[in-house]
């Protein structure tokens, strides 16, 4: 890590810590709970921007190894800037339950019925990999590369660079430019929920062609 990058990481870590202290738990209604989620996302994006400005500009290259190295460098820098990051920092104790309620209410709608989520996660019907997402792990696109319109419509809008993905029953917030798990909302889906026969949204990020480094 260069001196400039190390300095940027220290500044970004201070920003993240300050933002976390500014988001202490307070009783709030549903709208305020989602506003808190958006504030936490904004704090992450501020940190992300501070870190990535210190990295070499990412270039479009036919050399996949160079592309992967750039992704790895971004993931490492973000991870270093959030050394104390843990599950629930963004999907916090107020926003998390509200999002679960939205998701589970949506499952009652026509076209979003319960079924076999594992089989429907893949067009082939094969079960997903047994992989439990953890904050700061590299995201495995083979284990969670789908969403559904009926659920995407009830989740908060995200800035460019972040996306929601389901891995089994867990809702994962993913930094798609760093292939990084930013936060996890465990058991966002009830045990019986699934996507058999539901239209999927294949978002624009493709599965990586080599194993992710952890």
N, C-alpha and C positions, 0 to 999 in steps of 0.2 A: 504494500500500500504506500503510495507516495505521500510526501508531507502535505501537499494540497488536499489530497483525498482524505487523509487522516484528520486534518483540520475541519473539513466539511462534515465528516462523520461526527466529530465532537459537537459542532454547532447544531447539526440535525438532531443528535441525541438530546441536546438541551431543549430544542424546540419540542421534541416529542414528550419529554418529561414535563415540560411546562403545560403542554396541551392536556396531558393526562391529569395533572393536578387541577386543571380548569374544568375537568369533566367529572367532578365528584358526584356521587349518587344523590339525587333529589327526587321526591315524588313528582310525577308529571303525568299529564294525560297522554292519550295515544299519539296525538300530533307532536307534542313536545318530545316524546320518546323517540320518534323517528327523526326529529330535528337533531337530537343528541347523536343519533347514529350518523347523520350527515355531517355534523361537526367533527366527529371522530374520523370520518373518511377524509374530510378536508385537511385535518391535522396530518394524517398519513401522507396525503398528496403533497403537502408543503415540505415535509421531511424528504419525501421521494425526490422532489425537484431539487432540493438543496444538495442531496447526495449525487444525483446523476449529473449535475452541472460540473462536478469535479472529475467526472470520468471522461475518457476520450470519447469524442463524438462517435456514435454508432453509424457504421457505413453499410450500405447495401452491398452484399458480396455473394458471389456464387460459391464461395468456400464455406461450407457448413461448419467446419471446425472453428473458423473465425467468428461466425455468428454465435455459436454456442459459447465461445469464450467470452464474448461481449455480454451475453445473457448471464453467464455465471458471475462475471465481475459486478454486474448490477445487483444481482441477488446477494452477493457477499457484502457489498457496500450497504445495502438496505438493512441486512441482518445486523451488521456491526453498529448501525445507527439506532437500532431498537434492541439493545441487549437484554432488556427486561420484558420484552413483548411476550404476551401469554394469551391463551384462549379467553375470550370475553373482553378484551380491551376495546374492541369496536362493536361486536355484538354483546353489549354490556347487559347488566342485570335488569335493565328497563327495556331496552330496545329488543333484546333477544326474545323474551316472552311475547312481545307485541308482534314480531315477525312470525313466530310460530303460530300465533292465533290467525294471522292473515293467511298463511300457507294452508293451515288445516281447514279454515273456512272455505278457501278456494276449492279444496278437494270435494266439496259437496256440489259443485257446479256441474252441469251436464258437460260431458267431454273431458272431465278431469276426475274420473272415478278411481277408486282404489283397485289394485290388481297386483301383478308381480313386478315390482320395481327393478329387481336384479335382471330379469330377462329382458325388460323393455329398455334398459339403459343402452343396449347395443342393437343395431339393426339385425345382427345375426342371431339374436336371442341368447347368446352365450352370457354366463354370469360375469359380473365385474370382478376385477382383481380384489383380493382381500387386503385392503389398504386403508388404514385409519389416518385421515389427514391431521397433521400437527402443525401449529404455527412455526413458520420459518423452514418447514420442509419444502423441498422442491415439488411442485405440483405434477402429478402423474396424469397426463391427458388421456391415457388409456383407461384410467379408472373413473374419470369424471369429465366427460366431454359433451354433455347434453343439458338442455333445459327445456321447459315446456311453456308455451304461450300462456296457458292459464295461470301458471305460477309467476312467470316473469312479469306479468301485468300487475301483480299485487306487491312486488318488491320495489324498494326505493330505487330511483335512477342513480346510476353510478357514473363517475367521470371516465373519460377515455383512459384506458390502461388497466382498469379494474373490471372484473366480471364475476357474476355468481355462477357457481357450479354445484351440482349435487354429487356427492360420493356416498352411495347407499342412502342412508337417512340423514346424513349431515349436509348442511348448507355451508359451502366454502366460499370465502372471499379471496379471489385470486388476482395477483398482479401478473397480467399476461405477458408483460414485457420482460419480467424477471423470472417467470415460471415459479412464482413464490406463493406459498400459502400465507396470507396476511392475517386471517382470522377464521375461526370455525364456529358454527352454531350447531352443536350436536343435537341429534334427534329432532331435527326440524320437521321431519315427517313422522307420522304415527307408525307403529309397527306394521300396519296393514296397508299403508299407502304405496302406490306404485304408478307406473305409467304404461301399462299394457294397452296398446291400441291408441295411445294419445299422440298427437302430432308433436314432433320434437323440433326444437330450434337448434340447428347446427350452426353455432356462431362461428365467426370467421377464422378463429385460431385452430390450426390443424395439429394433430398429434405429432410430437417430435419423433424423429426417425432414429434416435439413439437413446439408450437408458439415461435417465436424469441422474446427475450426481447429487448425493445427499451430504 
